[in-house]
Amino acid sequence: MFRPLVLYIGLRYMRGRQRTQFISFITLTSVLGIALGVSALITVLSVMNGFESELRARILGMTSHTTVTGRMNRLTNWQAVQKKVINEAHIEGVAPFVDGQVMISAGKRVSGTLVRGVYPEYESRVSSIAEKMTVGSLGLLKSGEYGIILGAELAGYLGVAVGERVTVISPQLNATPAGVLPRLRRFTVIGLFKVGMYEYDRNMAVMHLTDAAKLFRLADSVSGLRLKLDDLFKAPLIARTLADKFYGQYRISDWTQSHSNFFRAIQTEKRVMFIILLLIVAVAAFNIVSTLVMVVTDKRGEIAILRTQGLTPRAVMGIFIILGSMIGLIGTGLGIMGGLALALNIETIVPAIESFMGVQFLAADVYYISDLPSKLIWSDVWVIAIMSLVLTLLATLYPAWQASRVNPAEVLRYE
């Protein structure tokens, strides 16, 4: 079907003559439409991949890949459990923690807060909080000194700075001669951290584990162990392995469970954006239909002559499939080059546009991620390229079939 003659004629029809300038213009718009659609699809998906990767890094920098907790949020023999867990494959770090909800007050301001008790020497193995300190350091937490590290947004809301004192109010109660009263403890602010996620910067505080254990009356117990893995995507497998190892004695969860709704929403948004932008490619691809229909109409005489010289209907069909496929191939190729150029340099291009126009697309005082991250995934590029070529090929079938049905006798009768 695709003999050299067919290929030659198909490629020759790509070059418009003087009297077919309009057809050449429509062909050019088809190529540019496909190129723009493919470029937009690659760029947008790369930016969304970058946002997802950045958010995952920030969230998992504060939470654990896998968590081992006891019943009633209390793990008594945590040292023994830690020794068993640390030797498992893919586990890079283990750290005990104490979690609890408290009220923190300063002056007339009060805020509900999640308090996390940690050992500074262990915590750096499983989280990035030490790297997110803006004032002070995690190592300043000392047992019995009742120091506390606040999220930057929380400190701003309470109106406190390093060196000032806050009151931590535990939900557990004390029985006194004056009645039942909540447990209170004064803490000194020794540091501030800023992760870049409002959930943590506004609603989280960190203190030494022994101070947190005293506050929540856990004695020598902890809430659980936080595990860091060498591959975060193996967290579900590791969680199942540990659950089988401990025979259900402890509750074992991973980040895909605790943040499943958030990352599922991101994946859904990516799919929707892929479909919407693919429609742009589809519109440009099916614009090839009108282009080929006009080419077929313009070339009816030549098709008739070729048919009289022995060219089969299948060969005629092949000519226009080649013509349409070349339009799609060129458009897809240009789109891939443009998309790669944008996706790989968007972190440089966007600031340059912002500087030139004097605007900021993502204001730092509104958005925690003030620049556009980009992460190019080659599998996405291949899927986009294949989808574009398939749509282009489908668009060529009907005009090519119409060309193959041209009756030489009827056409040449009026030539």
CORRA-V534273 format. One record per residue. N is the residue number from 1. RES is the residue in three letters. SS is DSSP state (~ for helix, > for strand, _ for the rest). OMEGA is omega in whole degrees, 0 to 359 (999 if undefined). Layout:
# CORRA-V534273
n=N res=RES ss=SS omega=OMEGA
n=N res=RES ss=SS omega=OMEGA
This chain:
# CORRA-V534273
n=1 res=MET ss=_ omega=182
n=2 res=PHE ss=_ omega=177
n=3 res=ARG ss=_ omega=178
n=4 res=PRO ss=~ omega=179
n=5 res=LEU ss=~ omega=179
n=6 res=VAL ss=~ omega=179
n=7 res=LEU ss=~ omega=180
n=8 res=TYR ss=~ omega=181
n=9 res=ILE ss=~ omega=180
n=10 res=GLY ss=~ omega=179
n=11 res=LEU ss=~ omega=180
n=12 res=ARG ss=~ omega=179
n=13 res=TYR ss=_ omega=176
n=14 res=MET ss=_ omega=181
n=15 res=ARG ss=_ omega=182
n=16 res=GLY ss=_ omega=176
n=17 res=ARG ss=_ omega=185
n=18 res=GLN ss=~ omega=184
n=19 res=ARG ss=~ omega=179
n=20 res=THR ss=~ omega=181
n=21 res=GLN ss=~ omega=181
n=22 res=PHE ss=~ omega=178
n=23 res=ILE ss=~ omega=178
n=24 res=SER ss=~ omega=179
n=25 res=PHE ss=~ omega=178
n=26 res=ILE ss=~ omega=177
n=27 res=THR ss=~ omega=179
n=28 res=LEU ss=~ omega=179
n=29 res=THR ss=~ omega=177
n=30 res=SER ss=~ omega=178
n=31 res=VAL ss=~ omega=181
n=32 res=LEU ss=~ omega=178
n=33 res=GLY ss=~ omega=177
n=34 res=ILE ss=~ omega=181
n=35 res=ALA ss=~ omega=180
n=36 res=LEU ss=~ omega=179
n=37 res=GLY ss=~ omega=179
n=38 res=VAL ss=~ omega=179
n=39 res=SER ss=~ omega=180
n=40 res=ALA ss=~ omega=181
n=41 res=LEU ss=~ omega=180
n=42 res=ILE ss=~ omega=183
n=43 res=THR ss=~ omega=183
n=44 res=VAL ss=~ omega=179
n=45 res=LEU ss=~ omega=178
n=46 res=SER ss=~ omega=178
n=47 res=VAL ss=~ omega=179
n=48 res=MET ss=~ omega=174
n=49 res=ASN ss=~ omega=178
n=50 res=GLY ss=~ omega=177
n=51 res=PHE ss=~ omega=181
n=52 res=GLU ss=~ omega=180
n=53 res=SER ss=~ omega=180
n=54 res=GLU ss=~ omega=179
n=55 res=LEU ss=~ omega=179
n=56 res=ARG ss=~ omega=180
n=57 res=ALA ss=~ omega=181
n=58 res=ARG ss=~ omega=180
n=59 res=ILE ss=~ omega=183
n=60 res=LEU ss=~ omega=172
n=61 res=GLY ss=~ omega=180
n=62 res=MET ss=~ omega=177
n=63 res=THR ss=_ omega=183
n=64 res=SER ss=_ omega=174
n=65 res=HIS ss=_ omega=178
n=66 res=THR ss=> omega=182
n=67 res=THR ss=> omega=175
n=68 res=VAL ss=> omega=180
n=69 res=THR ss=> omega=178
n=70 res=GLY ss=_ omega=178
n=71 res=ARG ss=~ omega=183
n=72 res=MET ss=~ omega=177
n=73 res=ASN ss=~ omega=182
n=74 res=ARG ss=_ omega=180
n=75 res=LEU ss=> omega=187
n=76 res=THR ss=_ omega=184
n=77 res=ASN ss=_ omega=188
n=78 res=TRP ss=~ omega=179
n=79 res=GLN ss=~ omega=179
n=80 res=ALA ss=~ omega=178
n=81 res=VAL ss=~ omega=180
n=82 res=GLN ss=~ omega=180
n=83 res=LYS ss=~ omega=180
n=84 res=LYS ss=~ omega=186
n=85 res=VAL ss=~ omega=188
n=86 res=ILE ss=~ omega=181
n=87 res=ASN ss=_ omega=180
n=88 res=GLU ss=_ omega=180
n=89 res=ALA ss=_ omega=175
n=90 res=HIS ss=_ omega=179
n=91 res=ILE ss=> omega=183
n=92 res=GLU ss=> omega=183
n=93 res=GLY ss=> omega=179
n=94 res=VAL ss=> omega=180
n=95 res=ALA ss=> omega=175
n=96 res=PRO ss=> omega=179
n=97 res=PHE ss=> omega=172
n=98 res=VAL ss=> omega=179
n=99 res=ASP ss=> omega=176
n=100 res=GLY ss=> omega=178
n=101 res=GLN ss=> omega=179
n=102 res=VAL ss=> omega=169
n=103 res=MET ss=> omega=177
n=104 res=ILE ss=> omega=181
n=105 res=SER ss=> omega=175
n=106 res=ALA ss=> omega=185
n=107 res=GLY ss=_ omega=180
n=108 res=LYS ss=_ omega=182
n=109 res=ARG ss=> omega=177
n=110 res=VAL ss=> omega=181
n=111 res=SER ss=> omega=171
n=112 res=GLY ss=> omega=189
n=113 res=THR ss=> omega=170
n=114 res=LEU ss=> omega=177
n=115 res=VAL ss=> omega=177
n=116 res=ARG ss=> omega=175
n=117 res=GLY ss=> omega=185
n=118 res=VAL ss=> omega=165
n=119 res=TYR ss=_ omega=183
n=120 res=PRO ss=~ omega=183
n=121 res=GLU ss=~ omega=179
n=122 res=TYR ss=~ omega=190
n=123 res=GLU ss=~ omega=181
n=124 res=SER ss=_ omega=179
n=125 res=ARG ss=_ omega=187
n=126 res=VAL ss=_ omega=181
n=127 res=SER ss=_ omega=182
n=128 res=SER ss=_ omega=184
n=129 res=ILE ss=~ omega=179
n=130 res=ALA ss=~ omega=180
n=131 res=GLU ss=~ omega=183
n=132 res=LYS ss=~ omega=180
n=133 res=MET ss=> omega=176
n=134 res=THR ss=> omega=176
n=135 res=VAL ss=> omega=180
n=136 res=GLY ss=_ omega=179
n=137 res=SER ss=_ omega=181
n=138 res=LEU ss=~ omega=181
n=139 res=GLY ss=~ omega=179
n=140 res=LEU ss=~ omega=178
n=141 res=LEU ss=_ omega=180
n=142 res=LYS ss=_ omega=179
n=143 res=SER ss=_ omega=176
n=144 res=GLY ss=_ omega=180
n=145 res=GLU ss=_ omega=177
n=146 res=TYR ss=_ omega=171
n=147 res=GLY ss=> omega=182
n=148 res=ILE ss=> omega=177
n=149 res=ILE ss=> omega=184
n=150 res=LEU ss=> omega=168
n=151 res=GLY ss=> omega=185
n=152 res=ALA ss=~ omega=180
n=153 res=GLU ss=~ omega=178
n=154 res=LEU ss=~ omega=178
n=155 res=ALA ss=~ omega=178
n=156 res=GLY ss=~ omega=179
n=157 res=TYR ss=~ omega=181
n=158 res=LEU ss=~ omega=180
n=159 res=GLY ss=_ omega=181
n=160 res=VAL ss=_ omega=177
n=161 res=ALA ss=_ omega=179
n=162 res=VAL ss=_ omega=181
n=163 res=GLY ss=_ omega=179
n=164 res=GLU ss=_ omega=185
n=165 res=ARG ss=> omega=176
n=166 res=VAL ss=> omega=178
n=167 res=THR ss=> omega=178
n=168 res=VAL ss=> omega=184
n=169 res=ILE ss=> omega=181
n=170 res=SER ss=> omega=177
n=171 res=PRO ss=> omega=176
n=172 res=GLN ss=> omega=189
n=173 res=LEU ss=> omega=173
n=174 res=ASN ss=> omega=175
n=175 res=ALA ss=> omega=182
n=176 res=THR ss=> omega=176
n=177 res=PRO ss=_ omega=179
n=178 res=ALA ss=_ omega=181
n=179 res=GLY ss=> omega=180
n=180 res=VAL ss=> omega=183
n=181 res=LEU ss=> omega=176
n=182 res=PRO ss=> omega=179
n=183 res=ARG ss=> omega=180
n=184 res=LEU ss=> omega=175
n=185 res=ARG ss=> omega=178
n=186 res=ARG ss=> omega=179
n=187 res=PHE ss=> omega=177
n=188 res=THR ss=> omega=179
n=189 res=VAL ss=> omega=182
n=190 res=ILE ss=> omega=180
n=191 res=GLY ss=> omega=178
n=192 res=LEU ss=> omega=175
n=193 res=PHE ss=> omega=177
n=194 res=LYS ss=_ omega=182
n=195 res=VAL ss=_ omega=186
n=196 res=GLY ss=_ omega=174
n=197 res=MET ss=_ omega=184
n=198 res=TYR ss=~ omega=181
n=199 res=GLU ss=~ omega=181
n=200 res=TYR ss=~ omega=184
n=201 res=ASP ss=~ omega=182
n=202 res=ARG ss=~ omega=191
n=203 res=ASN ss=~ omega=184
n=204 res=MET ss=> omega=175
n=205 res=ALA ss=> omega=183
n=206 res=VAL ss=> omega=176
n=207 res=MET ss=> omega=179
n=208 res=HIS ss=> omega=186
n=209 res=LEU ss=~ omega=182
n=210 res=THR ss=~ omega=177
n=211 res=ASP ss=~ omega=178
n=212 res=ALA ss=~ omega=179
n=213 res=ALA ss=~ omega=177
n=214 res=LYS ss=~ omega=182
n=215 res=LEU ss=~ omega=182
n=216 res=PHE ss=_ omega=177
n=217 res=ARG ss=_ omega=179
n=218 res=LEU ss=_ omega=182
n=219 res=ALA ss=_ omega=181
n=220 res=ASP ss=_ omega=181
n=221 res=SER ss=_ omega=174
n=222 res=VAL ss=> omega=177
n=223 res=SER ss=_ omega=181
n=224 res=GLY ss=> omega=179
n=225 res=LEU ss=> omega=176
n=226 res=ARG ss=> omega=185
n=227 res=LEU ss=> omega=172
n=228 res=LYS ss=> omega=183
n=229 res=LEU ss=> omega=177
n=230 res=ASP ss=_ omega=177
n=231 res=ASP ss=_ omega=186
n=232 res=LEU ss=~ omega=181
n=233 res=PHE ss=~ omega=175
n=234 res=LYS ss=~ omega=183
n=235 res=ALA ss=~ omega=179
n=236 res=PRO ss=~ omega=179
n=237 res=LEU ss=~ omega=179
n=238 res=ILE ss=~ omega=180
n=239 res=ALA ss=~ omega=178
n=240 res=ARG ss=~ omega=179
n=241 res=THR ss=~ omega=180
n=242 res=LEU ss=~ omega=178
n=243 res=ALA ss=~ omega=178
n=244 res=ASP ss=~ omega=183
n=245 res=LYS ss=~ omega=184
n=246 res=PHE ss=_ omega=174
n=247 res=TYR ss=_ omega=176
n=248 res=GLY ss=_ omega=179
n=249 res=GLN ss=_ omega=183
n=250 res=TYR ss=_ omega=177
n=251 res=ARG ss=> omega=183
n=252 res=ILE ss=> omega=181
n=253 res=SER ss=> omega=178
n=254 res=ASP ss=> omega=187
n=255 res=TRP ss=~ omega=179
n=256 res=THR ss=~ omega=176
n=257 res=GLN ss=~ omega=184
n=258 res=SER ss=~ omega=180
n=259 res=HIS ss=_ omega=186
n=260 res=SER ss=~ omega=182
n=261 res=ASN ss=~ omega=182
n=262 res=PHE ss=~ omega=183
n=263 res=PHE ss=~ omega=174
n=264 res=ARG ss=~ omega=177
n=265 res=ALA ss=~ omega=178
n=266 res=ILE ss=~ omega=179
n=267 res=GLN ss=~ omega=178
n=268 res=THR ss=~ omega=179
n=269 res=GLU ss=~ omega=178
n=270 res=LYS ss=~ omega=180
n=271 res=ARG ss=~ omega=180
n=272 res=VAL ss=~ omega=179
n=273 res=MET ss=~ omega=179
n=274 res=PHE ss=~ omega=181
n=275 res=ILE ss=~ omega=182
n=276 res=ILE ss=~ omega=181
n=277 res=LEU ss=~ omega=176
n=278 res=LEU ss=~ omega=177
n=279 res=LEU ss=~ omega=176
n=280 res=ILE ss=~ omega=177
n=281 res=VAL ss=~ omega=181
n=282 res=ALA ss=~ omega=178
n=283 res=VAL ss=~ omega=179
n=284 res=ALA ss=~ omega=181
n=285 res=ALA ss=~ omega=182
n=286 res=PHE ss=~ omega=169
n=287 res=ASN ss=~ omega=176
n=288 res=ILE ss=~ omega=179
n=289 res=VAL ss=~ omega=180
n=290 res=SER ss=~ omega=179
n=291 res=THR ss=~ omega=182
n=292 res=LEU ss=~ omega=178
n=293 res=VAL ss=~ omega=178
n=294 res=MET ss=~ omega=177
n=295 res=VAL ss=~ omega=179
n=296 res=VAL ss=~ omega=179
n=297 res=THR ss=~ omega=181
n=298 res=ASP ss=~ omega=186
n=299 res=LYS ss=_ omega=183
n=300 res=ARG ss=~ omega=180
n=301 res=GLY ss=~ omega=180
n=302 res=GLU ss=~ omega=178
n=303 res=ILE ss=~ omega=180
n=304 res=ALA ss=~ omega=180
n=305 res=ILE ss=~ omega=179
n=306 res=LEU ss=~ omega=178
n=307 res=ARG ss=~ omega=180
n=308 res=THR ss=~ omega=180
n=309 res=GLN ss=_ omega=172
n=310 res=GLY ss=_ omega=179
n=311 res=LEU ss=_ omega=184
n=312 res=THR ss=_ omega=176
n=313 res=PRO ss=~ omega=179
n=314 res=ARG ss=~ omega=179
n=315 res=ALA ss=~ omega=176
n=316 res=VAL ss=~ omega=178
n=317 res=MET ss=~ omega=179
n=318 res=GLY ss=~ omega=179
n=319 res=ILE ss=~ omega=185
n=320 res=PHE ss=~ omega=171
n=321 res=ILE ss=~ omega=177
n=322 res=ILE ss=~ omega=180
n=323 res=LEU ss=~ omega=180
n=324 res=GLY ss=~ omega=180
n=325 res=SER ss=~ omega=178
n=326 res=MET ss=~ omega=177
n=327 res=ILE ss=~ omega=179
n=328 res=GLY ss=~ omega=181
n=329 res=LEU ss=~ omega=179
n=330 res=ILE ss=~ omega=179
n=331 res=GLY ss=~ omega=179
n=332 res=THR ss=~ omega=179
n=333 res=GLY ss=~ omega=178
n=334 res=LEU ss=~ omega=179
n=335 res=GLY ss=~ omega=179
n=336 res=ILE ss=~ omega=179
n=337 res=MET ss=~ omega=178
n=338 res=GLY ss=~ omega=179
n=339 res=GLY ss=~ omega=179
n=340 res=LEU ss=~ omega=180
n=341 res=ALA ss=~ omega=180
n=342 res=LEU ss=~ omega=184
n=343 res=ALA ss=~ omega=182
n=344 res=LEU ss=~ omega=184
n=345 res=ASN ss=~ omega=186
n=346 res=ILE ss=~ omega=179
n=347 res=GLU ss=~ omega=175
n=348 res=THR ss=~ omega=184
n=349 res=ILE ss=~ omega=183
n=350 res=VAL ss=~ omega=176
n=351 res=PRO ss=~ omega=179
n=352 res=ALA ss=~ omega=178
n=353 res=ILE ss=~ omega=179
n=354 res=GLU ss=~ omega=180
n=355 res=SER ss=~ omega=181
n=356 res=PHE ss=~ omega=183
n=357 res=MET ss=~ omega=180
n=358 res=GLY ss=_ omega=179
n=359 res=VAL ss=_ omega=174
n=360 res=GLN ss=_ omega=184
n=361 res=PHE ss=_ omega=179
n=362 res=LEU ss=_ omega=184
n=363 res=ALA ss=_ omega=183
n=364 res=ALA ss=_ omega=180
n=365 res=ASP ss=_ omega=178
n=366 res=VAL ss=_ omega=183
n=367 res=TYR ss=_ omega=178
n=368 res=TYR ss=_ omega=175
n=369 res=ILE ss=_ omega=188
n=370 res=SER ss=_ omega=175
n=371 res=ASP ss=_ omega=182
n=372 res=LEU ss=_ omega=177
n=373 res=PRO ss=_ omega=180
n=374 res=SER ss=_ omega=177
n=375 res=LYS ss=_ omega=182
n=376 res=LEU ss=_ omega=176
n=377 res=ILE ss=_ omega=187
n=378 res=TRP ss=~ omega=178
n=379 res=SER ss=~ omega=176
n=380 res=ASP ss=~ omega=180
n=381 res=VAL ss=~ omega=180
n=382 res=TRP ss=~ omega=179
n=383 res=VAL ss=~ omega=179
n=384 res=ILE ss=~ omega=180
n=385 res=ALA ss=~ omega=181
n=386 res=ILE ss=~ omega=179
n=387 res=MET ss=~ omega=179
n=388 res=SER ss=~ omega=180
n=389 res=LEU ss=~ omega=179
n=390 res=VAL ss=~ omega=178
n=391 res=LEU ss=~ omega=178
n=392 res=THR ss=~ omega=180
n=393 res=LEU ss=~ omega=178
n=394 res=LEU ss=~ omega=181
n=395 res=ALA ss=~ omega=182
n=396 res=THR ss=~ omega=191
n=397 res=LEU ss=~ omega=184
n=398 res=TYR ss=~ omega=178
n=399 res=PRO ss=~ omega=179
n=400 res=ALA ss=~ omega=178
n=401 res=TRP ss=~ omega=177
n=402 res=GLN ss=~ omega=179
n=403 res=ALA ss=~ omega=181
n=404 res=SER ss=~ omega=182
n=405 res=ARG ss=_ omega=179
n=406 res=VAL ss=_ omega=180
n=407 res=ASN ss=_ omega=184
n=408 res=PRO ss=~ omega=184
n=409 res=ALA ss=~ omega=181
n=410 res=GLU ss=~ omega=182
n=411 res=VAL ss=~ omega=185
n=412 res=LEU ss=~ omega=178
n=413 res=ARG ss=~ omega=184
n=414 res=TYR ss=_ omega=179
n=415 res=GLU ss=_ omega=999
